[in-house]
Amino acid sequence: MSKQKRPIEEVEDPTVHYTKRVIVPTTATESELNYYLNCKGADITKEVDLQAFEKAYPNDEDRLKFMRDLLLYQQARIGVYKDIKKRFPTNRNHPKYFELQTWKKANFIISQRVAKALERRLEDQISDLEDRMNEKFLEGKEADS
């Protein structure tokens, strides 16, 4: 989806000694509204993540560094899930075995799958950003020659 830049106004504020830049609220375009209406749960989450990354880190290199750090964190989370799972008893005679199996199905497995899905989505977003950065770099090299 191509993003439309929102207009920015410079507003003189007598309470401060500088000019404030204010984003002028606008209604979404028809195509933008249709895009959101066609988004499923995972699609809107992905779009929100991408916009949040861009808002928090406008510079591509800073964004990429943060995303890689976040990926490292996600991988550490998955490692912790694996460590916890290893500590569960495998002997059916253990007094907590069946209680843990029930809890694991109701709680643990879902949380673990969400963590893995977040890791995969982040890996995809990093790959997409690296591809865009490479395209920009190659376009710049072609323009120079």
Beta strands, then each sheet from edge to edge (+ up, - down):
strand 1: 8-12
strand 2: 19-23
sheet 1: 1+ 2-
end
